Structure formats: structure tokens, C-alpha cells
Amino acid sequence: MSQHSHEPAGQVTRAGFWRSRTGLTFIVFAVAVAGYLLFSHTAHVFQWLPLGLILLCPLMHIFMHGGHGGHGSDAGKQP
């Protein structure tokens, strides 16, 4: 089974935003803020946790469908 790339031959693939210096800095900053909120304002975080979980469901549904190709059936397709 041969693997193929979706990029044209000779094209260099750039690293995504989350692996860039700016993205990593944002991740570190977001983790620090989340830790501060969790440890300093625990009551406020737990107060909004049920609403956050409810809002997370449609966001995950919208943004995570790109990974498996939608709702179509792949039963008849050959690899």
C-alpha cells in the first residue's frame, strides 16, 4: 500500500500556528491563566462548569467533523 501526499511535489509544508513560537507562547499563557483561575477562583469556575460543558457539545460537533469526512458511508470505497 503506497502512501501519498496532498501537497504538490517540491512544496515545503509549513508548521501550523500551534507549533510556531507565537502559538506555543499562547498555549503557555493560556495554561497559566487557566491555572490561576482554577486555583484562585474555584467557586466561580465550578459555577460555570455545567454551562461550559453544554456549550462544548455543539462546538465539538461543528469543529471535529473535518477529521472523519462527514456523515457519508465509506463501505463501498476501496483504499
N, CA, C, O and CB atoms as a CASP TS submission, in Angstrom:
PFRMAT TS
TARGET T0000
AUTHOR 0000-0000-0000
METHOD Language model
MODEL 1
PARENT N/A
ATOM      1  N   MET     1       0.846  -1.173   0.000  1.00  0.00           N
ATOM      2  CA  MET     1       0.000   0.000   0.000  1.00  0.00           C
ATOM      3  C   MET     1       0.891   1.236   0.000  1.00  0.00           C
ATOM      4  O   MET     1       1.710   1.417   0.901  1.00  0.00           O
ATOM      5  CB  MET     1      -0.962  -0.002   1.219  1.00  0.00           C
ATOM      6  N   SER     2       0.734   2.069  -0.993  1.00  0.00           N
ATOM      7  CA  SER     2       1.554   3.270  -1.065  1.00  0.00           C
ATOM      8  C   SER     2       0.827   4.449  -0.432  1.00  0.00           C
ATOM      9  O   SER     2      -0.391   4.594  -0.534  1.00  0.00           O
ATOM     10  CB  SER     2       1.919   3.587  -2.522  1.00  0.00           C
ATOM     11  N   GLN     3       1.616   5.275   0.219  1.00  0.00           N
ATOM     12  CA  GLN     3       1.049   6.474   0.824  1.00  0.00           C
ATOM     13  C   GLN     3       1.355   7.652  -0.085  1.00  0.00           C
ATOM     14  O   GLN     3       2.400   7.693  -0.735  1.00  0.00           O
ATOM     15  CB  GLN     3       1.611   6.710   2.262  1.00  0.00           C
ATOM     16  N   HIS     4       0.453   8.593  -0.125  1.00  0.00           N
ATOM     17  CA  HIS     4       0.648   9.755  -0.968  1.00  0.00           C
ATOM     18  C   HIS     4       0.399  11.021  -0.163  1.00  0.00           C
ATOM     19  O   HIS     4      -0.252  11.005   0.882  1.00  0.00           O
ATOM     20  CB  HIS     4      -0.273   9.700  -2.194  1.00  0.00           C
ATOM     21  N   SER     5       0.933  12.109  -0.678  1.00  0.00           N
ATOM     22  CA  SER     5       0.787  13.401  -0.022  1.00  0.00           C
ATOM     23  C   SER     5      -0.185  14.253  -0.819  1.00  0.00           C
ATOM     24  O   SER     5      -0.297  14.106  -2.036  1.00  0.00           O
ATOM     25  CB  SER     5       2.156  14.114   0.122  1.00  0.00           C
ATOM     26  N   HIS     6      -0.879  15.133  -0.140  1.00  0.00           N
ATOM     27  CA  HIS     6      -1.820  16.028  -0.809  1.00  0.00           C
ATOM     28  C   HIS     6      -1.165  17.326  -1.261  1.00  0.00           C
ATOM     29  O   HIS     6      -1.815  18.153  -1.902  1.00  0.00           O
ATOM     30  CB  HIS     6      -2.978  16.336   0.109  1.00  0.00           C
ATOM     31  N   GLU     7       0.112  17.518  -0.938  1.00  0.00           N
ATOM     32  CA  GLU     7       0.824  18.714  -1.364  1.00  0.00           C
ATOM     33  C   GLU     7       1.477  18.448  -2.723  1.00  0.00           C
ATOM     34  O   GLU     7       1.890  17.324  -3.009  1.00  0.00           O
ATOM     35  CB  GLU     7       1.887  19.137  -0.305  1.00  0.00           C
ATOM     36  N   PRO     8       1.568  19.492  -3.558  1.00  0.00           N
ATOM     37  CA  PRO     8       2.274  19.334  -4.835  1.00  0.00           C
ATOM     38  C   PRO     8       3.744  18.982  -4.597  1.00  0.00           C
ATOM     39  O   PRO     8       4.311  19.327  -3.560  1.00  0.00           O
ATOM     40  CB  PRO     8       2.164  20.625  -5.681  1.00  0.00           C
ATOM     41  N   ALA     9       4.345  18.304  -5.552  1.00  0.00           N
ATOM     42  CA  ALA     9       5.744  17.890  -5.423  1.00  0.00           C
ATOM     43  C   ALA     9       6.648  19.112  -5.258  1.00  0.00           C
ATOM     44  O   ALA     9       6.497  20.108  -5.965  1.00  0.00           O
ATOM     45  CB  ALA     9       6.183  17.060  -6.652  1.00  0.00           C
ATOM     46  N   GLY    10       7.574  19.023  -4.328  1.00  0.00           N
ATOM     47  CA  GLY    10       8.530  20.096  -4.121  1.00  0.00           C
ATOM     48  C   GLY    10       8.063  21.204  -3.196  1.00  0.00           C
ATOM     49  O   GLY    10       8.851  22.090  -2.864  1.00  0.00           O
ATOM     50  N   GLN    11       6.817  21.184  -2.770  1.00  0.00           N
ATOM     51  CA  GLN    11       6.311  22.237  -1.898  1.00  0.00           C
ATOM     52  C   GLN    11       6.650  21.894  -0.447  1.00  0.00           C
ATOM     53  O   GLN    11       6.447  20.767   0.005  1.00  0.00           O
ATOM     54  CB  GLN    11       4.776  22.420  -2.081  1.00  0.00           C
ATOM     55  N   VAL    12       7.166  22.884   0.265  1.00  0.00           N
ATOM     56  CA  VAL    12       7.526  22.702   1.667  1.00  0.00           C
ATOM     57  C   VAL    12       6.303  22.987   2.528  1.00  0.00           C
ATOM     58  O   VAL    12       5.662  24.028   2.385  1.00  0.00           O
ATOM     59  CB  VAL    12       8.714  23.625   2.067  1.00  0.00           C
ATOM     60  N   THR    13       5.987  22.058   3.418  1.00  0.00           N
ATOM     61  CA  THR    13       4.843  22.227   4.300  1.00  0.00           C
ATOM     62  C   THR    13       5.270  23.032   5.523  1.00  0.00           C
ATOM     63  O   THR    13       6.238  22.680   6.197  1.00  0.00           O
ATOM     64  CB  THR    13       4.257  20.853   4.720  1.00  0.00           C
ATOM     65  N   ARG    14       4.546  24.113   5.806  1.00  0.00           N
ATOM     66  CA  ARG    14       4.855  24.947   6.974  1.00  0.00           C
ATOM     67  C   ARG    14       4.199  24.352   8.206  1.00  0.00           C
ATOM     68  O   ARG    14       3.138  23.732   8.135  1.00  0.00           O
ATOM     69  CB  ARG    14       4.383  26.410   6.760  1.00  0.00           C
ATOM     70  N   ALA    15       4.857  24.559   9.331  1.00  0.00           N
ATOM     71  CA  ALA    15       4.274  24.114  10.595  1.00  0.00           C
ATOM     72  C   ALA    15       3.045  24.948  10.894  1.00  0.00           C
ATOM     73  O   ALA    15       2.975  26.113  10.503  1.00  0.00           O
ATOM     74  CB  ALA    15       5.299  24.215  11.753  1.00  0.00           C
ATOM     75  N   GLY    16       2.080  24.367  11.579  1.00  0.00           N
ATOM     76  CA  GLY    16       0.859  25.070  11.924  1.00  0.00           C
ATOM     77  C   GLY    16       1.089  26.136  12.979  1.00  0.00           C
ATOM     78  O   GLY    16       2.176  26.256  13.544  1.00  0.00           O
ATOM     79  N   PHE    17       0.041  26.908  13.230  1.00  0.00           N
ATOM     80  CA  PHE    17       0.131  28.006  14.195  1.00  0.00           C
ATOM     81  C   PHE    17       0.486  27.500  15.580  1.00  0.00           C
ATOM     82  O   PHE    17       1.284  28.128  16.276  1.00  0.00           O
ATOM     83  CB  PHE    17      -1.181  28.776  14.247  1.00  0.00           C
ATOM     84  N   TRP    18      -0.090  26.375  15.998  1.00  0.00           N
ATOM     85  CA  TRP    18       0.113  25.886  17.366  1.00  0.00           C
ATOM     86  C   TRP    18       1.524  25.387  17.600  1.00  0.00           C
ATOM     87  O   TRP    18       1.932  25.241  18.752  1.00  0.00           O
ATOM     88  CB  TRP    18      -0.865  24.781  17.673  1.00  0.00           C
ATOM     89  N   ARG    19       2.284  25.120  16.547  1.00  0.00           N
ATOM     90  CA  ARG    19       3.678  24.692  16.710  1.00  0.00           C
ATOM     91  C   ARG    19       4.662  25.828  16.480  1.00  0.00           C
ATOM     92  O   ARG    19       5.871  25.633  16.600  1.00  0.00           O
ATOM     93  CB  ARG    19       3.988  23.555  15.758  1.00  0.00           C
ATOM     94  N   SER    20       4.158  27.011  16.153  1.00  0.00           N
ATOM     95  CA  SER    20       5.034  28.158  15.974  1.00  0.00           C
ATOM     96  C   SER    20       5.377  28.757  17.337  1.00  0.00           C
ATOM     97  O   SER    20       4.789  28.385  18.353  1.00  0.00           O
ATOM     98  CB  SER    20       4.372  29.218  15.059  1.00  0.00           C
ATOM     99  N   ARG    21       6.313  29.669  17.349  1.00  0.00           N
ATOM    100  CA  ARG    21       6.725  30.313  18.602  1.00  0.00           C
ATOM    101  C   ARG    21       5.560  31.095  19.210  1.00  0.00           C
ATOM    102  O   ARG    21       5.374  31.082  20.427  1.00  0.00           O
ATOM    103  CB  ARG    21       7.930  31.253  18.359  1.00  0.00           C
ATOM    104  N   THR    22       4.788  31.763  18.381  1.00  0.00           N
ATOM    105  CA  THR    22       3.638  32.526  18.863  1.00  0.00           C
ATOM    106  C   THR    22       2.579  31.600  19.438  1.00  0.00           C
ATOM    107  O   THR    22       2.013  31.884  20.494  1.00  0.00           O
ATOM    108  CB  THR    22       3.042  33.372  17.734  1.00  0.00           C
ATOM    109  N   GLY    23       2.306  30.496  18.756  1.00  0.00           N
ATOM    110  CA  GLY    23       1.317  29.532  19.234  1.00  0.00           C
ATOM    111  C   GLY    23       1.720  28.904  20.548  1.00  0.00           C
ATOM    112  O   GLY    23       0.890  28.766  21.447  1.00  0.00           O
ATOM    113  N   LEU    24       2.988  28.518  20.679  1.00  0.00           N
ATOM    114  CA  LEU    24       3.459  27.929  21.931  1.00  0.00           C
ATOM    115  C   LEU    24       3.411  28.941  23.075  1.00  0.00           C
ATOM    116  O   LEU    24       3.088  28.584  24.208  1.00  0.00           O
ATOM    117  CB  LEU    24       4.883  27.395  21.763  1.00  0.00           C
ATOM    118  N   THR    25       3.733  30.199  22.783  1.00  0.00           N
ATOM    119  CA  THR    25       3.639  31.250  23.802  1.00  0.00           C
ATOM    120  C   THR    25       2.191  31.420  24.250  1.00  0.00           C
ATOM    121  O   THR    25       1.921  31.572  25.441  1.00  0.00           O
ATOM    122  CB  THR    25       4.196  32.592  23.261  1.00  0.00           C
ATOM    123  N   PHE    26       1.262  31.393  23.300  1.00  0.00           N
ATOM    124  CA  PHE    26      -0.152  31.497  23.644  1.00  0.00           C
ATOM    125  C   PHE    26      -0.593  30.321  24.513  1.00  0.00           C
ATOM    126  O   PHE    26      -1.334  30.509  25.478  1.00  0.00           O
ATOM    127  CB  PHE    26      -1.004  31.564  22.374  1.00  0.00           C
ATOM    128  N   ILE    27      -0.149  29.122  24.183  1.00  0.00           N
ATOM    129  CA  ILE    27      -0.517  27.941  24.969  1.00  0.00           C
ATOM    130  C   ILE    27      -0.011  28.066  26.404  1.00  0.00           C
ATOM    131  O   ILE    27      -0.750  27.788  27.348  1.00  0.00           O
ATOM    132  CB  ILE    27       0.046  26.662  24.318  1.00  0.00           C
ATOM    133  N   VAL    28       1.238  28.481  26.573  1.00  0.00           N
ATOM    134  CA  VAL    28       1.797  28.645  27.925  1.00  0.00           C
ATOM    135  C   VAL    28       1.016  29.704  28.691  1.00  0.00           C
ATOM    136  O   VAL    28       0.703  29.512  29.867  1.00  0.00           O
ATOM    137  CB  VAL    28       3.297  29.032  27.859  1.00  0.00           C
ATOM    138  N   PHE    29       0.698  30.819  28.037  1.00  0.00           N
ATOM    139  CA  PHE    29      -0.071  31.878  28.682  1.00  0.00           C
ATOM    140  C   PHE    29      -1.467  31.387  29.056  1.00  0.00           C
ATOM    141  O   PHE    29      -1.944  31.672  30.154  1.00  0.00           O
ATOM    142  CB  PHE    29      -0.168  33.102  27.764  1.00  0.00           C
ATOM    143  N   ALA    30      -2.127  30.655  28.162  1.00  0.00           N
ATOM    144  CA  ALA    30      -3.476  30.152  28.436  1.00  0.00           C
ATOM    145  C   ALA    30      -3.465  29.157  29.592  1.00  0.00           C
ATOM    146  O   ALA    30      -4.376  29.163  30.419  1.00  0.00           O
ATOM    147  CB  ALA    30      -4.068  29.495  27.182  1.00  0.00           C
ATOM    148  N   VAL    31      -2.448  28.306  29.657  1.00  0.00           N
ATOM    149  CA  VAL    31      -2.351  27.351  30.774  1.00  0.00           C
ATOM    150  C   VAL    31      -2.124  28.082  32.085  1.00  0.00           C
ATOM    151  O   VAL    31      -2.699  27.706  33.107  1.00  0.00           O
ATOM    152  CB  VAL    31      -1.214  26.340  30.533  1.00  0.00           C
ATOM    153  N   ALA    32      -1.291  29.126  32.075  1.00  0.00           N
ATOM    154  CA  ALA    32      -1.053  29.900  33.288  1.00  0.00           C
ATOM    155  C   ALA    32      -2.328  30.595  33.754  1.00  0.00           C
ATOM    156  O   ALA    32      -2.629  30.589  34.948  1.00  0.00           O
ATOM    157  CB  ALA    32       0.052  30.929  33.055  1.00  0.00           C
ATOM    158  N   VAL    33      -3.078  31.191  32.836  1.00  0.00           N
ATOM    159  CA  VAL    33      -4.338  31.855  33.200  1.00  0.00           C
ATOM    160  C   VAL    33      -5.359  30.838  33.699  1.00  0.00           C
ATOM    161  O   VAL    33      -6.064  31.093  34.675  1.00  0.00           O
ATOM    162  CB  VAL    33      -4.912  32.633  31.995  1.00  0.00           C
ATOM    163  N   ALA    34      -5.440  29.690  33.036  1.00  0.00           N
ATOM    164  CA  ALA    34      -6.380  28.655  33.472  1.00  0.00           C
ATOM    165  C   ALA    34      -6.014  28.143  34.863  1.00  0.00           C
ATOM    166  O   ALA    34      -6.901  27.904  35.681  1.00  0.00           O
ATOM    167  CB  ALA    34      -6.402  27.489  32.466  1.00  0.00           C
ATOM    168  N   GLY    35      -4.739  27.975  35.138  1.00  0.00           N
ATOM    169  CA  GLY    35      -4.311  27.551  36.469  1.00  0.00           C
ATOM    170  C   GLY    35      -4.634  28.583  37.525  1.00  0.00           C
ATOM    171  O   GLY    35      -5.084  28.238  38.618  1.00  0.00           O
ATOM    172  N   TYR    36      -4.408  29.853  37.206  1.00  0.00           N
ATOM    173  CA  TYR    36      -4.739  30.923  38.151  1.00  0.00           C
ATOM    174  C   TYR    36      -6.240  30.939  38.441  1.00  0.00           C
ATOM    175  O   TYR    36      -6.650  31.013  39.599  1.00  0.00           O
ATOM    176  CB  TYR    36      -4.289  32.292  37.598  1.00  0.00           C
ATOM    177  N   LEU    37      -7.052  30.868  37.393  1.00  0.00           N
ATOM    178  CA  LEU    37      -8.496  30.872  37.606  1.00  0.00           C
ATOM    179  C   LEU    37      -8.961  29.659  38.394  1.00  0.00           C
ATOM    180  O   LEU    37      -9.830  29.770  39.259  1.00  0.00           O
ATOM    181  CB  LEU    37      -9.217  30.925  36.280  1.00  0.00           C
ATOM    182  N   LEU    38      -8.388  28.509  38.096  1.00  0.00           N
ATOM    183  CA  LEU    38      -8.807  27.293  38.776  1.00  0.00           C
ATOM    184  C   LEU    38      -8.440  27.318  40.257  1.00  0.00           C
ATOM    185  O   LEU    38      -9.247  26.921  41.097  1.00  0.00           O
ATOM    186  CB  LEU    38      -8.185  26.081  38.108  1.00  0.00           C
ATOM    187  N   PHE    39      -7.248  27.775  40.585  1.00  0.00           N
ATOM    188  CA  PHE    39      -6.798  27.733  41.970  1.00  0.00           C
ATOM    189  C   PHE    39      -7.228  28.947  42.785  1.00  0.00           C
ATOM    190  O   PHE    39      -7.400  28.836  43.999  1.00  0.00           O
ATOM    191  CB  PHE    39      -5.309  27.614  42.009  1.00  0.00           C
ATOM    192  N   SER    40      -7.403  30.086  42.160  1.00  0.00           N
ATOM    193  CA  SER    40      -7.773  31.291  42.907  1.00  0.00           C
ATOM    194  C   SER    40      -9.272  31.552  42.927  1.00  0.00           C
ATOM    195  O   SER    40      -9.783  32.170  43.861  1.00  0.00           O
ATOM    196  CB  SER    40      -7.073  32.483  42.324  1.00  0.00           C
ATOM    197  N   HIS    41      -9.963  31.096  41.924  1.00  0.00           N
ATOM    198  CA  HIS    41     -11.389  31.367  41.802  1.00  0.00           C
ATOM    199  C   HIS    41     -12.163  30.080  41.558  1.00  0.00           C
ATOM    200  O   HIS    41     -12.989  30.010  40.648  1.00  0.00           O
ATOM    201  CB  HIS    41     -11.650  32.365  40.673  1.00  0.00           C
ATOM    202  N   THR    42     -11.901  29.086  42.352  1.00  0.00           N
ATOM    203  CA  THR    42     -12.501  27.766  42.157  1.00  0.00           C
ATOM    204  C   THR    42     -14.027  27.815  42.171  1.00  0.00           C
ATOM    205  O   THR    42     -14.678  27.155  41.361  1.00  0.00           O
ATOM    206  CB  THR    42     -12.011  26.811  43.229  1.00  0.00           C
ATOM    207  N   ALA    43     -14.596  28.592  43.084  1.00  0.00           N
ATOM    208  CA  ALA    43     -16.061  28.662  43.181  1.00  0.00           C
ATOM    209  C   ALA    43     -16.670  29.209  41.886  1.00  0.00           C
ATOM    210  O   ALA    43     -17.709  28.727  41.435  1.00  0.00           O
ATOM    211  CB  ALA    43     -16.481  29.547  44.377  1.00  0.00           C
ATOM    212  N   HIS    44     -16.025  30.209  41.293  1.00  0.00           N
ATOM    213  CA  HIS    44     -16.544  30.789  40.049  1.00  0.00           C
ATOM    214  C   HIS    44     -16.404  29.814  38.884  1.00  0.00           C
ATOM    215  O   HIS    44     -17.286  29.730  38.029  1.00  0.00           O
ATOM    216  CB  HIS    44     -15.816  32.099  39.725  1.00  0.00           C
ATOM    217  N   VAL    45     -15.298  29.082  38.854  1.00  0.00           N
ATOM    218  CA  VAL    45     -15.085  28.118  37.776  1.00  0.00           C
ATOM    219  C   VAL    45     -16.138  27.019  37.847  1.00  0.00           C
ATOM    220  O   VAL    45     -16.742  26.676  36.831  1.00  0.00           O
ATOM    221  CB  VAL    45     -13.665  27.512  37.853  1.00  0.00           C
ATOM    222  N   PHE    46     -16.366  26.462  39.040  1.00  0.00           N
ATOM    223  CA  PHE    46     -17.341  25.392  39.183  1.00  0.00           C
ATOM    224  C   PHE    46     -18.769  25.884  38.971  1.00  0.00           C
ATOM    225  O   PHE    46     -19.643  25.100  38.601  1.00  0.00           O
ATOM    226  CB  PHE    46     -17.214  24.756  40.549  1.00  0.00           C
ATOM    227  N   GLN    47     -19.013  27.153  39.198  1.00  0.00           N
ATOM    228  CA  GLN    47     -20.340  27.715  38.969  1.00  0.00           C
ATOM    229  C   GLN    47     -20.698  27.675  37.485  1.00  0.00           C
ATOM    230  O   GLN    47     -21.846  27.400  37.137  1.00  0.00           O
ATOM    231  CB  GLN    47     -20.410  29.155  39.493  1.00  0.00           C
ATOM    232  N   TRP    48     -19.745  27.942  36.619  1.00  0.00           N
ATOM    233  CA  TRP    48     -19.992  27.994  35.179  1.00  0.00           C
ATOM    234  C   TRP    48     -19.660  26.695  34.461  1.00  0.00           C
ATOM    235  O   TRP    48     -19.853  26.606  33.248  1.00  0.00           O
ATOM    236  CB  TRP    48     -19.200  29.107  34.573  1.00  0.00           C
ATOM    237  N   LEU    49     -19.166  25.685  35.170  1.00  0.00           N
ATOM    238  CA  LEU    49     -18.774  24.433  34.543  1.00  0.00           C
ATOM    239  C   LEU    49     -19.923  23.716  33.824  1.00  0.00           C
ATOM    240  O   LEU    49     -19.710  23.262  32.700  1.00  0.00           O
ATOM    241  CB  LEU    49     -18.193  23.525  35.577  1.00  0.00           C
ATOM    242  N   PRO    50     -21.124  23.587  34.398  1.00  0.00           N
ATOM    243  CA  PRO    50     -22.205  22.917  33.652  1.00  0.00           C
ATOM    244  C   PRO    50     -22.556  23.616  32.338  1.00  0.00           C
ATOM    245  O   PRO    50     -22.773  22.953  31.325  1.00  0.00           O
ATOM    246  CB  PRO    50     -23.446  22.834  34.516  1.00  0.00           C
ATOM    247  N   LEU    51     -22.612  24.939  32.348  1.00  0.00           N
ATOM    248  CA  LEU    51     -22.902  25.666  31.116  1.00  0.00           C
ATOM    249  C   LEU    51     -21.775  25.484  30.105  1.00  0.00           C
ATOM    250  O   LEU    51     -22.033  25.350  28.909  1.00  0.00           O
ATOM    251  CB  LEU    51     -23.119  27.157  31.409  1.00  0.00           C
ATOM    252  N   GLY    52     -20.544  25.477  30.568  1.00  0.00           N
ATOM    253  CA  GLY    52     -19.413  25.264  29.677  1.00  0.00           C
ATOM    254  C   GLY    52     -19.460  23.907  29.005  1.00  0.00           C
ATOM    255  O   GLY    52     -19.154  23.789  27.818  1.00  0.00           O
ATOM    256  N   LEU    53     -19.842  22.876  29.755  1.00  0.00           N
ATOM    257  CA  LEU    53     -19.948  21.543  29.171  1.00  0.00           C
ATOM    258  C   LEU    53     -21.069  21.473  28.138  1.00  0.00           C
ATOM    259  O   LEU    53     -20.927  20.824  27.102  1.00  0.00           O
ATOM    260  CB  LEU    53     -20.179  20.506  30.266  1.00  0.00           C
ATOM    261  N   ILE    54     -22.173  22.137  28.422  1.00  0.00           N
ATOM    262  CA  ILE    54     -23.287  22.148  27.468  1.00  0.00           C
ATOM    263  C   ILE    54     -22.897  22.890  26.190  1.00  0.00           C
ATOM    264  O   ILE    54     -23.251  22.457  25.093  1.00  0.00           O
ATOM    265  CB  ILE    54     -24.536  22.800  28.101  1.00  0.00           C
ATOM    266  N   LEU    55     -22.176  23.997  26.319  1.00  0.00           N
ATOM    267  CA  LEU    55     -21.748  24.751  25.143  1.00  0.00           C
ATOM    268  C   LEU    55     -20.640  24.039  24.374  1.00  0.00           C
ATOM    269  O   LEU    55     -20.474  24.265  23.175  1.00  0.00           O
ATOM    270  CB  LEU    55     -21.277  26.130  25.556  1.00  0.00           C
ATOM    271  N   LEU    56     -19.895  23.194  25.042  1.00  0.00           N
ATOM    272  CA  LEU    56     -18.808  22.486  24.389  1.00  0.00           C
ATOM    273  C   LEU    56     -19.313  21.424  23.411  1.00  0.00           C
ATOM    274  O   LEU    56     -18.648  21.135  22.417  1.00  0.00           O
ATOM    275  CB  LEU    56     -17.916  21.847  25.428  1.00  0.00           C
ATOM    276  N   CYS    57     -20.465  20.852  23.680  1.00  0.00           N
ATOM    277  CA  CYS    57     -21.007  19.792  22.812  1.00  0.00           C
ATOM    278  C   CYS    57     -21.232  20.270  21.369  1.00  0.00           C
ATOM    279  O   CYS    57     -20.730  19.623  20.450  1.00  0.00           O
ATOM    280  CB  CYS    57     -22.327  19.273  23.388  1.00  0.00           C
ATOM    281  N   PRO    58     -21.957  21.365  21.125  1.00  0.00           N
ATOM    282  CA  PRO    58     -22.130  21.778  19.718  1.00  0.00           C
ATOM    283  C   PRO    58     -20.830  22.266  19.092  1.00  0.00           C
ATOM    284  O   PRO    58     -20.634  22.096  17.888  1.00  0.00           O
ATOM    285  CB  PRO    58     -23.181  22.878  19.620  1.00  0.00           C
ATOM    286  N   LEU    59     -19.937  22.867  19.874  1.00  0.00           N
ATOM    287  CA  LEU    59     -18.666  23.310  19.302  1.00  0.00           C
ATOM    288  C   LEU    59     -17.827  22.121  18.857  1.00  0.00           C
ATOM    289  O   LEU    59     -17.200  22.163  17.798  1.00  0.00           O
ATOM    290  CB  LEU    59     -17.887  24.153  20.316  1.00  0.00           C
ATOM    291  N   MET    60     -17.812  21.062  19.657  1.00  0.00           N
ATOM    292  CA  MET    60     -17.075  19.863  19.258  1.00  0.00           C
ATOM    293  C   MET    60     -17.710  19.232  18.020  1.00  0.00           C
ATOM    294  O   MET    60     -17.001  18.735  17.144  1.00  0.00           O
ATOM    295  CB  MET    60     -17.031  18.843  20.415  1.00  0.00           C
ATOM    296  N   HIS    61     -19.027  19.248  17.944  1.00  0.00           N
ATOM    297  CA  HIS    61     -19.712  18.685  16.790  1.00  0.00           C
ATOM    298  C   HIS    61     -19.363  19.457  15.520  1.00  0.00           C
ATOM    299  O   HIS    61     -19.147  18.857  14.467  1.00  0.00           O
ATOM    300  CB  HIS    61     -21.226  18.691  17.014  1.00  0.00           C
ATOM    301  N   ILE    62     -19.309  20.766  15.615  1.00  0.00           N
ATOM    302  CA  ILE    62     -19.008  21.599  14.441  1.00  0.00           C
ATOM    303  C   ILE    62     -17.557  21.439  14.012  1.00  0.00           C
ATOM    304  O   ILE    62     -17.282  21.216  12.833  1.00  0.00           O
ATOM    305  CB  ILE    62     -19.304  23.077  14.737  1.00  0.00           C
ATOM    306  N   PHE    63     -16.630  21.548  14.950  1.00  0.00           N
ATOM    307  CA  PHE    63     -15.216  21.611  14.584  1.00  0.00           C
ATOM    308  C   PHE    63     -14.544  20.252  14.439  1.00  0.00           C
ATOM    309  O   PHE    63     -13.457  20.183  13.864  1.00  0.00           O
ATOM    310  CB  PHE    63     -14.481  22.407  15.599  1.00  0.00           C
ATOM    311  N   MET    64     -15.128  19.183  14.924  1.00  0.00           N
ATOM    312  CA  MET    64     -14.457  17.892  14.854  1.00  0.00           C
ATOM    313  C   MET    64     -14.951  17.025  13.704  1.00  0.00           C
ATOM    314  O   MET    64     -14.458  15.909  13.544  1.00  0.00           O
ATOM    315  CB  MET    64     -14.638  17.157  16.147  1.00  0.00           C
ATOM    316  N   HIS    65     -15.902  17.485  12.896  1.00  0.00           N
ATOM    317  CA  HIS    65     -16.371  16.688  11.780  1.00  0.00           C
ATOM    318  C   HIS    65     -15.396  16.682  10.619  1.00  0.00           C
ATOM    319  O   HIS    65     -15.515  15.827   9.741  1.00  0.00           O
ATOM    320  CB  HIS    65     -17.701  17.191  11.320  1.00  0.00           C
ATOM    321  N   GLY    66     -14.447  17.587  10.572  1.00  0.00           N
ATOM    322  CA  GLY    66     -13.478  17.604   9.489  1.00  0.00           C
ATOM    323  C   GLY    66     -12.532  16.423   9.530  1.00  0.00           C
ATOM    324  O   GLY    66     -11.945  16.077   8.505  1.00  0.00           O
ATOM    325  N   GLY    67     -12.368  15.799  10.671  1.00  0.00           N
ATOM    326  CA  GLY    67     -11.414  14.717  10.817  1.00  0.00           C
ATOM    327  C   GLY    67     -11.866  13.387  10.246  1.00  0.00           C
ATOM    328  O   GLY    67     -11.016  12.552   9.939  1.00  0.00           O
ATOM    329  N   HIS    68     -13.159  13.146  10.088  1.00  0.00           N
ATOM    330  CA  HIS    68     -13.593  11.847   9.602  1.00  0.00           C
ATOM    331  C   HIS    68     -14.395  11.909   8.314  1.00  0.00           C
ATOM    332  O   HIS    68     -14.947  10.894   7.889  1.00  0.00           O
ATOM    333  CB  HIS    68     -14.398  11.175  10.645  1.00  0.00           C
ATOM    334  N   GLY    69     -14.472  13.049   7.695  1.00  0.00           N
ATOM    335  CA  GLY    69     -15.078  13.140   6.375  1.00  0.00           C
ATOM    336  C   GLY    69     -16.578  13.280   6.340  1.00  0.00           C
ATOM    337  O   GLY    69     -17.179  13.020   5.298  1.00  0.00           O
ATOM    338  N   GLY    70     -17.201  13.668   7.399  1.00  0.00           N
ATOM    339  CA  GLY    70     -18.638  13.890   7.391  1.00  0.00           C
ATOM    340  C   GLY    70     -19.425  12.642   7.718  1.00  0.00           C
ATOM    341  O   GLY    70     -18.910  11.715   8.342  1.00  0.00           O
ATOM    342  N   HIS    71     -20.685  12.623   7.291  1.00  0.00           N
ATOM    343  CA  HIS    71     -21.585  11.543   7.628  1.00  0.00           C
ATOM    344  C   HIS    71     -21.726  10.504   6.533  1.00  0.00           C
ATOM    345  O   HIS    71     -22.500   9.561   6.696  1.00  0.00           O
ATOM    346  CB  HIS    71     -22.913  12.093   7.955  1.00  0.00           C
ATOM    347  N   GLY    72     -21.022  10.633   5.442  1.00  0.00           N
ATOM    348  CA  GLY    72     -21.158   9.695   4.339  1.00  0.00           C
ATOM    349  C   GLY    72     -20.589   8.332   4.673  1.00  0.00           C
ATOM    350  O   GLY    72     -19.711   8.208   5.527  1.00  0.00           O
ATOM    351  N   SER    73     -21.088   7.316   4.005  1.00  0.00           N
ATOM    352  CA  SER    73     -20.636   5.950   4.235  1.00  0.00           C
ATOM    353  C   SER    73     -19.428   5.646   3.345  1.00  0.00           C
ATOM    354  O   SER    73     -19.414   5.996   2.165  1.00  0.00           O
ATOM    355  CB  SER    73     -21.782   4.942   3.965  1.00  0.00           C
ATOM    356  N   ASP    74     -18.428   4.999   3.914  1.00  0.00           N
ATOM    357  CA  ASP    74     -17.236   4.614   3.158  1.00  0.00           C
ATOM    358  C   ASP    74     -17.216   3.119   2.900  1.00  0.00           C
ATOM    359  O   ASP    74     -16.162   2.562   2.592  1.00  0.00           O
ATOM    360  CB  ASP    74     -15.968   5.034   3.903  1.00  0.00           C
ATOM    361  N   ALA    75     -18.365   2.453   3.020  1.00  0.00           N
ATOM    362  CA  ALA    75     -18.415   0.997   2.901  1.00  0.00           C
ATOM    363  C   ALA    75     -18.026   0.519   1.506  1.00  0.00           C
ATOM    364  O   ALA    75     -17.379  -0.523   1.396  1.00  0.00           O
ATOM    365  CB  ALA    75     -19.805   0.495   3.243  1.00  0.00           C
ATOM    366  N   GLY    76     -18.384   1.221   0.444  1.00  0.00           N
ATOM    367  CA  GLY    76     -18.121   0.767  -0.918  1.00  0.00           C
ATOM    368  C   GLY    76     -16.811   1.249  -1.495  1.00  0.00           C
ATOM    369  O   GLY    76     -16.486   0.880  -2.624  1.00  0.00           O
ATOM    370  N   LYS    77     -16.044   2.048  -0.790  1.00  0.00           N
ATOM    371  CA  LYS    77     -14.815   2.618  -1.317  1.00  0.00           C
ATOM    372  C   LYS    77     -13.635   1.680  -1.065  1.00  0.00           C
ATOM    373  O   LYS    77     -13.541   1.041  -0.018  1.00  0.00           O
ATOM    374  CB  LYS    77     -14.550   3.993  -0.689  1.00  0.00           C
ATOM    375  N   GLN    78     -12.747   1.615  -2.041  1.00  0.00           N
ATOM    376  CA  GLN    78     -11.523   0.837  -1.910  1.00  0.00           C
ATOM    377  C   GLN    78     -10.401   1.763  -1.456  1.00  0.00           C
ATOM    378  O   GLN    78     -10.370   2.915  -1.890  1.00  0.00           O
ATOM    379  CB  GLN    78     -11.159   0.134  -3.251  1.00  0.00           C
ATOM    380  N   PRO    79      -9.462   1.314  -0.591  1.00  0.00           N
ATOM    381  CA  PRO    79      -8.347   2.173  -0.158  1.00  0.00           C
ATOM    382  C   PRO    79      -7.365   2.482  -1.229  1.00  0.00           C
ATOM    383  O   PRO    79      -6.389   3.192  -0.986  1.00  0.00           O
ATOM    384  CB  PRO    79      -7.630   1.550   0.958  1.00  0.00           C
TER
END
